[in-house]
Amino acid sequence: MYINSVFYINNTYTQLVSALQSAASQTVVKVPIHSLKPFWNEEIDRLKQEAIMWHDIWLAAGKPHSGTIHHIKCSIKLKYKLGEPYSSFENNHDDAINTHFFEQKSHKILEIVECQI
């Protein structure tokens, strides 16, 4: 009787795990780990698109080293590049918070949050 119960439990467990794995593979979207950027926001996205547009205009104008088009291209690119470090700074804090959360160090999380306030 005991052997039949163990076999039944193991069989049920195996079927349940198989069903969950099958459901996950059919419904959960898989994305490359580095494609998710939690720090990315609409402002950085807008600046990136604007920098690309002005870079294309600059290329079409023959890559001038001075003038209005060159100045606009460089200033937009600078705004975009300056936006990334602040985003990376926020992302570093998110990583630290996650690390402390998984290590169950709530006092460290509070220290990080208090520094941001």
VMD Tcl script that builds the backbone (N, CA, C; Angstrom):
set m [mol new atoms 351]
animate dup $m
set s [atomselect $m all]
$s set {name element resname resid chain x y z} {
  {N N MET 1 A 0.816 -1.190 0.000}
  {CA C MET 1 A 0.000 0.000 0.000}
  {C C MET 1 A 0.870 1.268 0.000}
  {N N TYR 2 A 1.919 1.280 0.859}
  {CA C TYR 2 A 2.821 2.419 0.938}
  {C C TYR 2 A 3.507 2.668 -0.398}
  {N N ILE 3 A 3.956 1.630 -1.071}
  {CA C ILE 3 A 4.653 1.760 -2.351}
  {C C ILE 3 A 3.716 2.340 -3.399}
  {N N ASN 4 A 2.457 1.913 -3.421}
  {CA C ASN 4 A 1.488 2.461 -4.359}
  {C C ASN 4 A 1.235 3.946 -4.092}
  {N N SER 5 A 1.178 4.340 -2.824}
  {CA C SER 5 A 0.958 5.751 -2.476}
  {C C SER 5 A 2.125 6.610 -2.932}
  {N N VAL 6 A 3.349 6.146 -2.690}
  {CA C VAL 6 A 4.542 6.888 -3.107}
  {C C VAL 6 A 4.574 7.001 -4.627}
  {N N PHE 7 A 4.281 5.920 -5.311}
  {CA C PHE 7 A 4.247 5.947 -6.771}
  {C C PHE 7 A 3.183 6.926 -7.261}
  {N N TYR 8 A 2.004 6.913 -6.654}
  {CA C TYR 8 A 0.909 7.793 -7.052}
  {C C TYR 8 A 1.295 9.256 -6.824}
  {N N ILE 9 A 1.895 9.546 -5.684}
  {CA C ILE 9 A 2.315 10.922 -5.376}
  {C C ILE 9 A 3.393 11.377 -6.361}
  {N N ASN 10 A 4.388 10.553 -6.594}
  {CA C ASN 10 A 5.460 10.910 -7.534}
  {C C ASN 10 A 4.926 11.106 -8.947}
  {N N ASN 11 A 4.021 10.234 -9.361}
  {CA C ASN 11 A 3.434 10.332 -10.693}
  {C C ASN 11 A 2.615 11.625 -10.826}
  {N N THR 12 A 1.815 11.923 -9.813}
  {CA C THR 12 A 1.011 13.149 -9.819}
  {C C THR 12 A 1.905 14.381 -9.843}
  {N N TYR 13 A 2.952 14.362 -9.035}
  {CA C TYR 13 A 3.901 15.469 -8.995}
  {C C TYR 13 A 4.553 15.677 -10.361}
  {N N THR 14 A 5.002 14.609 -10.983}
  {CA C THR 14 A 5.646 14.686 -12.301}
  {C C THR 14 A 4.691 15.253 -13.336}
  {N N GLN 15 A 3.447 14.810 -13.324}
  {CA C GLN 15 A 2.448 15.309 -14.275}
  {C C GLN 15 A 2.146 16.787 -14.029}
  {N N LEU 16 A 2.071 17.177 -12.766}
  {CA C LEU 16 A 1.799 18.568 -12.423}
  {C C LEU 16 A 2.938 19.468 -12.888}
  {N N VAL 17 A 4.171 19.083 -12.622}
  {CA C VAL 17 A 5.335 19.870 -13.055}
  {C C VAL 17 A 5.374 19.957 -14.576}
  {N N SER 18 A 5.100 18.861 -15.246}
  {CA C SER 18 A 5.086 18.848 -16.706}
  {C C SER 18 A 4.013 19.786 -17.252}
  {N N ALA 19 A 2.836 19.757 -16.641}
  {CA C ALA 19 A 1.747 20.649 -17.082}
  {C C ALA 19 A 2.118 22.114 -16.864}
  {N N LEU 20 A 2.728 22.422 -15.728}
  {CA C LEU 20 A 3.140 23.804 -15.453}
  {C C LEU 20 A 4.218 24.272 -16.421}
  {N N GLN 21 A 5.189 23.431 -16.697}
  {CA C GLN 21 A 6.245 23.788 -17.647}
  {C C GLN 21 A 5.682 23.987 -19.046}
  {N N SER 22 A 4.753 23.149 -19.440}
  {CA C SER 22 A 4.123 23.274 -20.754}
  {C C SER 22 A 3.331 24.573 -20.839}
  {N N ALA 23 A 2.557 24.866 -19.795}
  {CA C ALA 23 A 1.773 26.108 -19.779}
  {C C ALA 23 A 2.687 27.329 -19.813}
  {N N ALA 24 A 3.783 27.275 -19.072}
  {CA C ALA 24 A 4.715 28.400 -19.043}
  {C C ALA 24 A 5.355 28.618 -20.409}
  {N N SER 25 A 5.763 27.540 -21.055}
  {CA C SER 25 A 6.428 27.692 -22.355}
  {C C SER 25 A 5.469 28.218 -23.419}
  {N N GLN 26 A 4.177 27.994 -23.241}
  {CA C GLN 26 A 3.195 28.455 -24.222}
  {C C GLN 26 A 2.666 29.852 -23.923}
  {N N THR 27 A 2.813 30.325 -22.688}
  {CA C THR 27 A 2.191 31.599 -22.333}
  {C C THR 27 A 3.151 32.679 -21.863}
  {N N VAL 28 A 4.274 32.323 -21.282}
  {CA C VAL 28 A 5.201 33.311 -20.746}
  {C C VAL 28 A 6.160 33.740 -21.849}
  {N N VAL 29 A 6.209 35.039 -22.079}
  {CA C VAL 29 A 7.079 35.592 -23.113}
  {C C VAL 29 A 8.525 35.557 -22.626}
  {N N LYS 30 A 9.406 35.060 -23.464}
  {CA C LYS 30 A 10.829 35.003 -23.125}
  {C C LYS 30 A 11.545 36.122 -23.863}
  {N N VAL 31 A 12.280 36.915 -23.094}
  {CA C VAL 31 A 13.046 38.012 -23.673}
  {C C VAL 31 A 14.483 37.916 -23.180}
  {N N PRO 32 A 15.429 38.376 -23.984}
  {CA C PRO 32 A 16.821 38.364 -23.530}
  {C C PRO 32 A 16.969 39.200 -22.257}
  {N N ILE 33 A 17.820 38.762 -21.363}
  {CA C ILE 33 A 17.950 39.397 -20.050}
  {C C ILE 33 A 18.372 40.864 -20.141}
  {N N HIS 34 A 19.198 41.222 -21.118}
  {CA C HIS 34 A 19.691 42.594 -21.214}
  {C C HIS 34 A 18.769 43.508 -22.022}
  {N N SER 35 A 17.658 42.974 -22.505}
  {CA C SER 35 A 16.754 43.818 -23.282}
  {C C SER 35 A 15.814 44.618 -22.388}
  {N N LEU 36 A 15.692 44.241 -21.136}
  {CA C LEU 36 A 14.827 44.967 -20.211}
  {C C LEU 36 A 15.623 46.062 -19.522}
  {N N LYS 37 A 15.113 47.276 -19.604}
  {CA C LYS 37 A 15.798 48.411 -19.005}
  {C C LYS 37 A 14.808 49.117 -18.085}
  {N N PRO 38 A 14.806 48.768 -16.806}
  {CA C PRO 38 A 13.820 49.361 -15.910}
  {C C PRO 38 A 14.009 50.858 -15.727}
  {N N PHE 39 A 15.198 51.363 -16.006}
  {CA C PHE 39 A 15.471 52.779 -15.850}
  {C C PHE 39 A 14.993 53.593 -17.049}
  {N N TRP 40 A 14.646 52.911 -18.152}
  {CA C TRP 40 A 14.265 53.608 -19.374}
  {C C TRP 40 A 12.921 54.283 -19.167}
  {N N ASN 41 A 12.798 55.509 -19.625}
  {CA C ASN 41 A 11.523 56.204 -19.501}
  {C C ASN 41 A 11.194 56.919 -20.808}
  {N N GLU 42 A 10.047 57.527 -20.851}
  {CA C GLU 42 A 9.582 58.172 -22.082}
  {C C GLU 42 A 10.486 59.324 -22.504}
  {N N GLU 43 A 11.030 60.054 -21.537}
  {CA C GLU 43 A 11.893 61.187 -21.866}
  {C C GLU 43 A 13.179 60.706 -22.542}
  {N N ILE 44 A 13.798 59.657 -22.020}
  {CA C ILE 44 A 15.014 59.131 -22.643}
  {C C ILE 44 A 14.693 58.559 -24.014}
  {N N ASP 45 A 13.553 57.903 -24.147}
  {CA C ASP 45 A 13.147 57.356 -25.442}
  {C C ASP 45 A 12.942 58.476 -26.456}
  {N N ARG 46 A 12.300 59.570 -26.028}
  {CA C ARG 46 A 12.082 60.717 -26.918}
  {C C ARG 46 A 13.417 61.323 -27.343}
  {N N LEU 47 A 14.326 61.485 -26.395}
  {CA C LEU 47 A 15.641 62.046 -26.720}
  {C C LEU 47 A 16.418 61.133 -27.666}
  {N N LYS 48 A 16.314 59.836 -27.470}
  {CA C LYS 48 A 17.004 58.895 -28.361}
  {C C LYS 48 A 16.463 59.022 -29.782}
  {N N GLN 49 A 15.150 59.049 -29.926}
  {CA C GLN 49 A 14.555 59.163 -31.259}
  {C C GLN 49 A 14.930 60.495 -31.914}
  {N N GLU 50 A 14.956 61.550 -31.114}
  {CA C GLU 50 A 15.334 62.851 -31.647}
  {C C GLU 50 A 16.812 62.861 -32.050}
  {N N ALA 51 A 17.667 62.224 -31.256}
  {CA C ALA 51 A 19.098 62.150 -31.589}
  {C C ALA 51 A 19.307 61.364 -32.881}
  {N N ILE 52 A 18.569 60.281 -33.039}
  {CA C ILE 52 A 18.670 59.496 -34.280}
  {C C ILE 52 A 18.212 60.329 -35.473}
  {N N MET 53 A 17.097 61.037 -35.312}
  {CA C MET 53 A 16.576 61.854 -36.409}
  {C C MET 53 A 17.598 62.928 -36.822}
  {N N TRP 54 A 18.160 63.638 -35.837}
  {CA C TRP 54 A 19.118 64.691 -36.161}
  {C C TRP 54 A 20.430 64.123 -36.689}
  {N N HIS 55 A 20.790 62.943 -36.275}
  {CA C HIS 55 A 21.975 62.297 -36.837}
  {C C HIS 55 A 21.740 61.985 -38.318}
  {N N ASP 56 A 20.560 61.500 -38.645}
  {CA C ASP 56 A 20.226 61.219 -40.045}
  {C C ASP 56 A 20.219 62.500 -40.880}
  {N N ILE 57 A 19.682 63.574 -40.313}
  {CA C ILE 57 A 19.686 64.870 -41.017}
  {C C ILE 57 A 21.122 65.333 -41.230}
  {N N TRP 58 A 21.950 65.181 -40.205}
  {CA C TRP 58 A 23.361 65.564 -40.296}
  {C C TRP 58 A 24.076 64.757 -41.374}
  {N N LEU 59 A 23.803 63.448 -41.448}
  {CA C LEU 59 A 24.398 62.612 -42.495}
  {C C LEU 59 A 23.945 63.066 -43.882}
  {N N ALA 60 A 22.636 63.338 -44.019}
  {CA C ALA 60 A 22.089 63.763 -45.315}
  {C C ALA 60 A 22.665 65.105 -45.753}
  {N N ALA 61 A 23.061 65.932 -44.766}
  {CA C ALA 61 A 23.630 67.247 -45.088}
  {C C ALA 61 A 25.122 67.161 -45.400}
  {N N GLY 62 A 25.692 65.956 -45.387}
  {CA C GLY 62 A 27.103 65.795 -45.736}
  {C C GLY 62 A 28.047 65.843 -44.550}
  {N N LYS 63 A 27.582 65.581 -43.365}
  {CA C LYS 63 A 28.389 65.548 -42.128}
  {C C LYS 63 A 29.135 66.859 -41.876}
  {N N PRO 64 A 28.422 67.981 -41.825}
  {CA C PRO 64 A 29.125 69.256 -41.592}
  {C C PRO 64 A 29.744 69.291 -40.190}
  {N N HIS 65 A 30.918 69.898 -40.090}
  {CA C HIS 65 A 31.629 69.990 -38.809}
  {C C HIS 65 A 31.303 71.266 -38.059}
  {N N SER 66 A 30.450 72.104 -38.629}
  {CA C SER 66 A 30.016 73.327 -37.960}
  {C C SER 66 A 28.669 73.733 -38.553}
  {N N GLY 67 A 28.074 74.731 -37.968}
  {CA C GLY 67 A 26.799 75.211 -38.464}
  {C C GLY 67 A 25.628 74.751 -37.602}
  {N N THR 68 A 24.442 75.153 -38.024}
  {CA C THR 68 A 23.235 74.899 -37.247}
  {C C THR 68 A 22.930 73.411 -37.087}
  {N N ILE 69 A 22.999 72.665 -38.178}
  {CA C ILE 69 A 22.673 71.230 -38.117}
  {C C ILE 69 A 23.651 70.507 -37.199}
  {N N HIS 70 A 24.926 70.821 -37.321}
  {CA C HIS 70 A 25.935 70.201 -36.457}
  {C C HIS 70 A 25.670 70.541 -34.985}
  {N N HIS 71 A 25.362 71.808 -34.727}
  {CA C HIS 71 A 25.111 72.250 -33.350}
  {C C HIS 71 A 23.887 71.537 -32.767}
  {N N ILE 72 A 22.793 71.459 -33.525}
  {CA C ILE 72 A 21.577 70.798 -33.040}
  {C C ILE 72 A 21.848 69.313 -32.785}
  {N N LYS 73 A 22.524 68.652 -33.741}
  {CA C LYS 73 A 22.833 67.228 -33.586}
  {C C LYS 73 A 23.635 66.987 -32.318}
  {N N CYS 74 A 24.651 67.780 -32.094}
  {CA C CYS 74 A 25.515 67.593 -30.919}
  {C C CYS 74 A 24.784 67.893 -29.614}
  {N N SER 75 A 23.954 68.926 -29.609}
  {CA C SER 75 A 23.253 69.268 -28.366}
  {C C SER 75 A 22.204 68.225 -28.013}
  {N N ILE 76 A 21.484 67.689 -29.002}
  {CA C ILE 76 A 20.495 66.640 -28.742}
  {C C ILE 76 A 21.191 65.369 -28.270}
  {N N LYS 77 A 22.310 65.022 -28.913}
  {CA C LYS 77 A 23.056 63.830 -28.509}
  {C C LYS 77 A 23.557 63.986 -27.076}
  {N N LEU 78 A 24.021 65.172 -26.712}
  {CA C LEU 78 A 24.504 65.421 -25.364}
  {C C LEU 78 A 23.371 65.270 -24.342}
  {N N LYS 79 A 22.204 65.827 -24.665}
  {CA C LYS 79 A 21.057 65.680 -23.755}
  {C C LYS 79 A 20.705 64.215 -23.566}
  {N N TYR 80 A 20.724 63.454 -24.648}
  {CA C TYR 80 A 20.415 62.018 -24.578}
  {C C TYR 80 A 21.463 61.290 -23.738}
  {N N LYS 81 A 22.738 61.559 -23.987}
  {CA C LYS 81 A 23.805 60.875 -23.257}
  {C C LYS 81 A 23.821 61.284 -21.782}
  {N N LEU 82 A 23.470 62.525 -21.482}
  {CA C LEU 82 A 23.413 62.958 -20.081}
  {C C LEU 82 A 22.238 62.322 -19.348}
  {N N GLY 83 A 21.194 61.970 -20.075}
  {CA C GLY 83 A 20.042 61.315 -19.457}
  {C C GLY 83 A 20.349 59.897 -19.042}
  {N N GLU 84 A 21.247 59.219 -19.754}
  {CA C GLU 84 A 21.559 57.817 -19.459}
  {C C GLU 84 A 22.248 57.610 -18.108}
  {N N PRO 85 A 23.232 58.451 -17.723}
  {CA C PRO 85 A 23.862 58.201 -16.415}
  {C C PRO 85 A 22.884 58.294 -15.251}
  {N N TYR 86 A 21.938 59.263 -15.329}
  {CA C TYR 86 A 20.960 59.368 -14.254}
  {C C TYR 86 A 20.085 58.133 -14.212}
  {N N SER 87 A 19.751 57.615 -15.380}
  {CA C SER 87 A 18.964 56.390 -15.439}
  {C C SER 87 A 19.759 55.223 -14.879}
  {N N SER 88 A 21.039 55.157 -15.217}
  {CA C SER 88 A 21.881 54.088 -14.696}
  {C C SER 88 A 22.017 54.215 -13.183}
  {N N PHE 89 A 22.071 55.451 -12.682}
  {CA C PHE 89 A 22.156 55.687 -11.246}
  {C C PHE 89 A 20.922 55.109 -10.548}
  {N N GLU 90 A 19.737 55.378 -11.115}
  {CA C GLU 90 A 18.506 54.816 -10.555}
  {C C GLU 90 A 18.539 53.297 -10.634}
  {N N ASN 91 A 19.026 52.767 -11.742}
  {CA C ASN 91 A 19.076 51.320 -11.917}
  {C C ASN 91 A 20.000 50.678 -10.885}
  {N N ASN 92 A 21.122 51.329 -10.575}
  {CA C ASN 92 A 22.036 50.793 -9.561}
  {C C ASN 92 A 21.357 50.710 -8.203}
  {N N HIS 93 A 20.556 51.710 -7.873}
  {CA C HIS 93 A 19.821 51.664 -6.609}
  {C C HIS 93 A 18.803 50.536 -6.626}
  {N N ASP 94 A 18.134 50.341 -7.759}
  {CA C ASP 94 A 17.172 49.243 -7.861}
  {C C ASP 94 A 17.864 47.908 -7.640}
  {N N ASP 95 A 19.054 47.731 -8.226}
  {CA C ASP 95 A 19.801 46.487 -8.041}
  {C C ASP 95 A 20.176 46.290 -6.577}
  {N N ALA 96 A 20.608 47.366 -5.929}
  {CA C ALA 96 A 20.992 47.259 -4.515}
  {C C ALA 96 A 19.782 46.904 -3.658}
  {N N ILE 97 A 18.657 47.522 -3.942}
  {CA C ILE 97 A 17.437 47.215 -3.188}
  {C C ILE 97 A 17.055 45.755 -3.387}
  {N N ASN 98 A 17.096 45.290 -4.631}
  {CA C ASN 98 A 16.763 43.888 -4.897}
  {C C ASN 98 A 17.719 42.942 -4.174}
  {N N THR 99 A 19.005 43.262 -4.205}
  {CA C THR 99 A 19.993 42.411 -3.540}
  {C C THR 99 A 19.712 42.321 -2.043}
  {N N HIS 100 A 19.476 43.477 -1.415}
  {CA C HIS 100 A 19.198 43.482 0.024}
  {C C HIS 100 A 17.881 42.784 0.344}
  {N N PHE 101 A 16.916 42.909 -0.560}
  {CA C PHE 101 A 15.637 42.232 -0.336}
  {C C PHE 101 A 15.830 40.722 -0.321}
  {N N PHE 102 A 16.561 40.201 -1.303}
  {CA C PHE 102 A 16.771 38.760 -1.370}
  {C C PHE 102 A 17.644 38.252 -0.218}
  {N N GLU 103 A 18.511 39.124 0.284}
  {CA C GLU 103 A 19.350 38.737 1.420}
  {C C GLU 103 A 18.654 39.021 2.746}
  {N N GLN 104 A 17.418 39.518 2.674}
  {CA C GLN 104 A 16.593 39.827 3.841}
  {C C GLN 104 A 17.279 40.832 4.775}
  {N N LYS 105 A 17.830 41.867 4.188}
  {CA C LYS 105 A 18.466 42.930 4.963}
  {C C LYS 105 A 17.614 44.194 4.837}
  {N N SER 106 A 16.495 44.207 5.543}
  {CA C SER 106 A 15.546 45.313 5.422}
  {C C SER 106 A 16.143 46.638 5.886}
  {N N HIS 107 A 17.053 46.620 6.858}
  {CA C HIS 107 A 17.654 47.867 7.319}
  {C C HIS 107 A 18.481 48.530 6.212}
  {N N LYS 108 A 19.099 47.735 5.343}
  {CA C LYS 108 A 19.872 48.295 4.225}
  {C C LYS 108 A 18.941 48.927 3.191}
  {N N ILE 109 A 17.781 48.307 2.975}
  {CA C ILE 109 A 16.801 48.869 2.036}
  {C C ILE 109 A 16.341 50.227 2.540}
  {N N LEU 110 A 16.070 50.306 3.835}
  {CA C LEU 110 A 15.623 51.585 4.415}
  {C C LEU 110 A 16.695 52.665 4.280}
  {N N GLU 111 A 17.961 52.289 4.424}
  {CA C GLU 111 A 19.043 53.259 4.261}
  {C C GLU 111 A 19.062 53.822 2.840}
  {N N ILE 112 A 18.893 52.961 1.838}
  {CA C ILE 112 A 18.906 53.413 0.445}
  {C C ILE 112 A 17.713 54.318 0.181}
  {N N VAL 113 A 16.552 53.931 0.641}
  {CA C VAL 113 A 15.334 54.715 0.408}
  {C C VAL 113 A 15.442 56.068 1.107}
  {N N GLU 114 A 15.962 56.088 2.327}
  {CA C GLU 114 A 16.098 57.349 3.045}
  {C C GLU 114 A 17.067 58.292 2.358}
  {N N CYS 115 A 18.116 57.753 1.722}
  {CA C CYS 115 A 19.069 58.588 0.997}
  {C C CYS 115 A 18.426 59.231 -0.232}
  {N N GLN 116 A 17.436 58.577 -0.817}
  {CA C GLN 116 A 16.790 59.104 -2.014}
  {C C GLN 116 A 15.772 60.183 -1.665}
  {N N ILE 117 A 15.302 60.198 -0.441}
  {CA C ILE 117 A 14.265 61.174 -0.038}
  {C C ILE 117 A 14.839 62.516 0.246}
}
mol reanalyze $m
mol bondsrecalc $m
mol representation Tube
mol addrep $m
